[in-house]
């Protein structure tokens, strides 16, 4: 299902997942601006310079430092058949030591939604996190009314864990989120004997 191409690209059936580069700016800005009404209800409010080249450059530098430092794995989803940028997935807040955990976030352009791309990306990223990064727990959160995201998380092996009150500011308001987790060695619901 998944192979690694160099150390910073993950190949799936239809996608290449790789860190952003400066040359992605126009594709990213266009996709984000064309999808603003689709994304706005689920994301933190965008800064006034969100779609600027400078803000994107800062994002690329952050991605590079995060990958090098092992604190995050920010990846763009590139559809191989036409090299189109279709969204992004980030394994962020990577914690080592006793936690061995990270937090997953993702978005896709409206025109690429509900085609199975993000499911493919989540499965590949989680597999990479467990097998290459040696993480034990991947967490994700979404708004309770985001049925599409909740269904996607459940289809990719995440299990509901509860509700976090006022978890993030989304579209300018503090919002509750439902919490999910995917465990490398999931024993939830199993009885341990002995």
C-alpha positions in Angstrom: 0.0 0.0 0.0 2.7 2.4 0.9 6.3 2.9 -0.1 8.8 5.6 0.8 10.5 7.5 -1.9 13.6 9.2 -0.4 13.1 9.9 3.2 10.6 12.7 2.9 8.0 11.4 0.5 5.3 8.8 1.1 3.8 7.2 -2.0 0.3 5.8 -2.0 -1.8 4.4 -4.8 -2.7 7.8 -6.3 -0.7 10.3 -4.2 2.7 11.6 -3.2 2.8 13.1 0.2 5.7 15.4 0.7 6.7 18.6 2.6 5.7 21.9 0.9 8.3 23.7 -1.2 8.4 27.4 -2.3 7.3 26.4 -5.8 3.9 25.2 -4.4 2.8 28.8 -3.5 0.6 29.5 -6.4 -1.2 26.1 -6.4 -1.7 26.4 -2.6 -3.0 30.0 -2.7 -5.4 29.2 -5.5 -6.7 26.0 -3.9 -7.2 27.7 -0.5 -8.8 30.8 -2.0 -11.2 28.7 -4.2 -12.1 26.6 -1.2 -12.5 29.4 1.4 -16.3 28.9 1.9 -15.8 25.2 2.2 -12.9 25.4 4.7 -13.9 28.4 6.8 -16.5 26.6 9.1 -13.9 24.0 10.1 -10.7 26.1 10.5 -9.2 28.8 12.7 -9.8 32.3 11.3 -7.2 33.1 8.6 -4.8 36.0 9.3 -5.1 38.9 6.9 -2.0 37.8 5.1 -2.9 34.1 5.1 -2.7 33.8 1.3 0.4 35.9 0.9 3.7 34.7 -0.5 5.5 35.7 2.7 3.1 33.7 4.9 3.6 30.7 2.6 7.4 31.1 2.8 7.2 31.1 6.5 5.1 27.9 6.3 7.7 26.3 4.2 10.5 27.3 6.6 8.5 26.0 9.5 7.8 22.7 7.7 11.5 22.2 7.0 12.6 23.0 10.6 9.8 20.7 12.0 10.8 17.8 9.8 14.5 18.2 10.7 13.7 18.6 14.4 11.2 15.8 14.5 8.5 17.9 16.0 6.0 17.7 13.0 5.5 16.1 9.6 3.7 18.6 7.4 2.9 17.1 4.0 1.2 18.3 0.9 -1.0 15.8 -1.0 0.1 15.7 -4.7 -2.0 13.7 -7.1 0.5 11.9 -9.3 -1.6 11.7 -12.5 -1.5 15.5 -13.0 0.8 16.8 -10.2 -2.2 18.7 -8.7 -2.0 19.9 -5.1 -5.2 18.6 -3.5 -4.7 19.3 0.2 -2.4 18.8 3.1 -2.0 16.6 6.2 0.1 17.4 9.2 1.3 15.2 12.0 2.1 17.9 14.6 3.0 18.2 18.2 5.1 15.1 18.1 6.0 14.1 21.6 8.7 11.7 22.4 9.7 9.9 25.7 6.8 8.2 27.5 4.1 9.7 25.2 5.4 8.7 21.7 2.4 10.6 20.3 1.3 13.2 17.7 -1.7 15.1 16.6 -3.2 14.8 13.1 -4.8 17.6 11.1 -5.8 17.8 7.5 -7.7 19.7 4.8 -8.5 19.2 1.2 -9.7 21.6 -1.5 -13.4 21.5 -2.1 -13.1 20.2 -5.7 -11.2 17.1 -4.4 -13.4 16.3 -1.4 -15.2 12.9 -1.0 -13.0 11.1 -3.6 -11.1 9.0 -1.1 -7.9 11.0 -1.3 -7.8 12.0 2.3 -8.6 8.5 3.5 -5.6 7.3 1.5 -3.4 10.1 3.0 -4.5 9.4 6.6 -3.9 5.7 6.3 -0.4 6.3 4.8 0.5 8.9 7.4 -0.6 6.8 10.3 1.3 3.8 8.9 4.4 6.0 8.5 4.0 7.4 12.1 3.8 3.9 13.6 6.4 2.1 11.5 9.0 4.8 10.7 8.5 7.4 13.5 7.9 4.8 16.2 4.9 6.6 17.6 2.3 4.8 19.7 -0.6 7.1 19.6 -2.1 9.5 16.9 -4.7 11.9 18.1 -7.2 13.9 16.0 -10.0 16.3 16.8 -12.9 17.8 14.9 -16.1 19.7 15.4 -19.0 17.5 16.6 -21.1 18.5 13.6 -18.4 17.7 11.0 -19.9 14.3 10.1 -17.6 13.9 7.1 -14.4 14.2 9.2 -15.8 12.0 12.0 -16.7 9.3 9.5 -13.3 9.6 7.8 -11.5 9.2 11.2 -13.6 6.2 12.1 -13.0 4.5 8.7 -9.3 4.9 9.1 -9.1 3.2 12.5 -9.5 6.2 14.9 -11.8 5.6 17.9 -13.9 8.2 19.7 -12.5 9.2 23.1 -14.6 12.1 24.3 -15.3 15.8 24.0 -12.8 18.7 24.7 -14.6 21.9 25.8 -13.5 25.1 24.1 -10.7 23.2 22.4 -9.9 25.5 19.5 -11.0 28.8 18.1 -12.7 28.0 14.8 -14.0 30.8 12.6 -13.5 33.2 15.5 -15.3 31.3 18.3 -14.1 28.9 21.0 -15.5 25.5 20.0 -15.9 22.1 21.6 -14.3 19.3 19.6 -14.7 15.5 19.6 -11.5 13.7 20.3 -10.3 10.6 18.5 -7.2 8.4 18.7 -5.5 5.7 16.8 -3.2 3.4 18.8 -0.4 1.3 17.3 -1.2 -1.5 19.7 -4.9 -1.0 20.4 -6.2 -3.0 23.3 -9.3 -0.9 24.0 -12.2 -3.2 24.5 -10.0 -6.3 25.1 -9.6 -8.0 28.4 -6.0 -8.5 29.6 -5.7 -11.9 31.3 -3.0 -12.6 33.9 
